[in-house]
Amino acid sequence: MGLLDSLFNRQPKPGRPLPLGDDDFKEKVLGSKIPVVIQFYSNTCKHCHVMGGLLKELGPEYADRLQIFTVNVNFNPKTAQALQIQSVPTVVMFRDGKPVDAIRGVIPLNPLREKLDALVAES
């Protein structure tokens, strides 16, 4: 959520990635009834910003079919360690509370869309 959104208490647009922390991982990911996509990132990683931008762009297309979260590995090490995240950006896709696919690094928009399409098609 951006600074203006937080100042004016605006809700994020449907489908936009939401921040996720160590404390709410179990509830929001493992307990989700729809597929979940998590981008693990660091603020200092330029490739993470690119991948985050791609997910922000695609997110609204999947607003009712999957949930996208972002996890800053510097502030949420438990979640990153539990999923053995060793580099950023890493995107992990979950279905029924289990990881089913992962992307390490940046991939182009259309291959990312294909992976998201496959994730929601199998649910």
C-alpha positions in Angstrom: 0.0 0.0 0.0 1.3 3.4 -0.9 1.8 6.4 1.4 -1.3 8.2 0.2 -3.4 5.1 0.5 -2.3 4.6 4.1 -2.8 8.3 5.0 -6.3 8.4 3.6 -7.1 4.8 4.7 -7.9 3.7 1.2 -8.1 0.0 0.5 -5.8 -1.5 -2.2 -7.3 -2.1 -5.6 -8.6 -5.7 -6.2 -5.8 -8.0 -7.4 -2.9 -5.8 -6.3 -0.2 -7.5 -4.3 -0.6 -7.1 -0.6 2.2 -7.2 2.0 2.5 -10.4 4.0 4.4 -11.0 7.2 5.7 -13.9 9.3 2.7 -13.6 11.6 -0.1 -13.9 9.0 1.5 -16.4 6.6 -0.3 -19.4 8.0 -3.7 -17.8 8.0 -3.5 -16.1 4.6 -1.6 -18.6 2.6 -2.0 -22.1 4.1 -5.7 -21.4 4.9 -6.6 -19.8 1.6 -9.4 -21.3 -0.4 -8.0 -19.8 -3.7 -4.5 -20.1 -5.1 -1.9 -17.8 -3.7 1.2 -16.2 -5.3 4.0 -14.8 -3.1 6.8 -12.7 -4.3 9.8 -12.7 -2.0 11.9 -9.5 -2.4 14.3 -7.1 -0.9 14.0 -3.3 -1.3 17.6 -3.1 -2.6 17.0 -5.6 -5.4 16.4 -4.0 -8.8 15.1 -7.2 -10.3 12.6 -7.5 -7.5 11.1 -4.1 -8.5 10.7 -5.4 -12.1 9.0 -8.6 -11.0 6.8 -6.7 -8.6 5.7 -4.4 -11.4 4.8 -7.4 -13.5 2.7 -8.8 -10.7 1.0 -5.4 -10.1 0.1 -5.2 -13.8 -1.3 -8.8 -14.0 -2.9 -8.9 -10.6 -6.2 -7.2 -11.5 -6.8 -9.8 -14.2 -6.8 -12.5 -11.5 -8.6 -10.6 -8.7 -11.3 -13.2 -8.0 -9.2 -16.3 -8.8 -6.0 -15.9 -6.8 -4.4 -13.7 -4.2 -0.9 -12.1 -4.6 1.3 -11.3 -1.6 4.7 -9.8 -1.2 7.2 -10.8 1.5 10.2 -8.6 2.3 12.9 -11.2 3.2 14.7 -8.7 5.4 11.8 -8.1 7.7 10.2 -11.6 7.5 13.0 -14.1 7.7 10.9 -17.0 9.2 8.7 -17.3 6.2 11.7 -17.0 3.8 13.7 -19.6 5.7 10.7 -22.0 6.0 10.3 -22.0 2.2 14.1 -22.1 1.7 14.2 -18.9 -0.3 17.9 -18.4 -1.2 17.7 -15.6 -3.7 15.4 -12.8 -4.7 13.2 -12.2 -6.5 11.5 -15.6 -6.0 7.8 -16.2 -6.7 6.2 -19.2 -5.0 2.8 -20.4 -6.1 0.5 -22.2 -3.7 -2.6 -24.3 -4.2 -4.5 -25.8 -1.2 -1.8 -24.6 1.1 1.1 -26.4 -0.7 3.7 -24.9 -2.9 3.2 -26.1 -6.5 5.6 -24.0 -8.6 8.3 -21.4 -8.2 10.0 -18.8 -10.3 13.5 -17.6 -9.5 14.6 -14.4 -11.1 12.6 -12.3 -13.6 10.6 -13.8 -16.4 8.8 -11.8 -19.2 5.1 -10.8 -18.8 3.6 -13.5 -21.1 5.4 -16.5 -19.6 4.4 -15.2 -16.1 0.7 -14.9 -17.3 0.9 -18.5 -18.6 2.1 -19.7 -15.2 -0.7 -17.8 -13.4 -3.3 -19.1 -15.9 -2.1 -22.7 -15.2 -2.3 -22.1 -11.5 -5.9 -20.9 -11.6 -7.0 -23.5 -14.2 -6.0 -26.4 -12.0 -7.9 -25.1 -9.0 
